[in-house]
Amino acid sequence: MQKPKRKLKAVKINRLEELPLRLAFPLALLQEVAAALENHYKSGLRKIGKKERLIFSGDRLLRKIHTQIDRMLLDRFDVPEEIQGGISGRSTRTNAERHIGKKNLAHHDLSNFYPSVSSGRVYGLFVSLGCEPESARLLARLTTAQGHLPQGFSTSPKIAALILLRANSRIKGLVAPRGVAHSFWVDDLVLSGDYPLEKLAPGLKKIIEEEGFAFNDKTSYSSRNERQVATGGVVNVKLGVPKERVRDMRRTLHRIKVMGLEPYRVKFSPDMDLDHLKQKISGDLGYMMSLNPERYRSFQEEWKKLKL
């Protein structure tokens, strides 16, 4: 059995020549890709939930480089448990589980999060993690696009987690003494506890703004006698899937069974190509399975037949 990699407190790259040894790519190749990064990714608007977001997708070479940056650098840090998004072993399920059975629940969304993390800030992060300036500059160039942290690169959620470390620490100092739990799922901040959470809003706003971010207008509060949802899971008493999500999935599978996958796409999801539609349905089902595999296994089996 392979031993888990030792967690690090710093990257400690003291010379540029050390970086290619860590990533197992020639320095000349890393520099060549970084210099013409726009030739190694595509971007486009994609509907995620109810929003259209600009999503970036690297080519095969860039994805391989990102995999090495993940494995050899970003995955080596012991990130606090309050930061859930993008961290190995953590998921939307583990994030929701932190908030089960609490009297009050609050959601705060960080506005325009990915575009607000500039390339300069990513460079500063790598410097703070122990990279000498040339290495930090090269890493920032390889992991940002159009001047900011791009949604879609595999490295982005982990960089976001590390960017949020100081804000997370300050928020914990504010809410923990009041018996309030909190967690970040990338740009989604969830709080729960018996304390009246509205009273924390001014302090949270001050911290977030001082850390260079902003909340949007979608802050929501719910109490125990209402439905409480955290990262897609109902958390009032035990973890469950919202009824409308189950209903929508049942209806989707039925329509695909009757119509066929491509006619369904044309009629109900014309803004997606077939691969993206398959990915979306598989992702939605994967989340439902993570919450209750026994209950939704029949959905999963049906989907396996229909997508062939």
C-alpha positions, 0 to 999 in steps of 0.5 A: 500500500502506497504511503500518503504524501507528507503534507507540507507547510511550504513549497520551498522552490529556491531556484527556477531549475528546481521547478521542472524537477518537481513537475517532471517537465522540461523547463523549456517546455513549461516556458513555451506553454506559458508564453503561448498559453492562449493556444493551449485552452478554449473558453466559452459560456456554459450554463451551470445551474441557473447561471451562465459562466465562462468556463476554460478547458485546457488542451491535453498538454496543459491538463497534464501540466496542471495534474503535476502542479496539483500532485506535486505542489497544491495537493501537498498542503494541509488545508483547514477543514472549513475549506471544502471545495477542491480539496482531496477527500472532501466533497459537496457531501462532506461540506453539507454534513457539517451543517446537518441539524442546526437551528439556523443556516445562512448562505453568502455567495462571493461575487464574481469570485474567479475573475476577482482573483488576479494573476498578480494575486496568484503570483503572490500566493506562490511566493508566499508558499515558498517559491522564488519569484521566477518560479512563482511567475511561471506557475502563475502564468500556467494556472491563470488565463485572461489575467485571472484565475479561470473556472475550469482548470483543475488547479483553480479550486485548489488555488482558490482554497489557498487564497481563502486561507486568511479570510477563513481564519478571520471568519473562524475567529468571528463565528466559532466563539458564538458556536457557529460552524462555517465552510467554504465551497469555493465561492459559497460560504455556509454558516450554521448554528443556534446563534442568530446568523443575521447579526454576523453579516456586518462582521463577515462583510468587513472581513470579505471586503478587506480580503479583496472580495465582495458578497453578492445580493444572494445572501439567504437565511433559513431556520429549522422549520424551513427547508435548509439546503447546503451545497445541494443537500437537504440538511434539516435532520439528515442528509437528503436530496431535494424532492424537486431534484429527484422529480426532475431527474425522474422526468429527464430519464423518462423523456430520454427513454421515450424520445432518445438522447439526441432528440431530448437534447435538441428539444430541452437542452439546445445550448449544450452539445451531447457530451456536455449534456451527458456530463451534466446528467452523470454529475447530477446522478453522481451527487444523488448517489453520493447522498443515498446510493441505495435509493438512487441506484435504479436511476443510475442503472437506467442512465447507463442504458440510455446514454449508450 
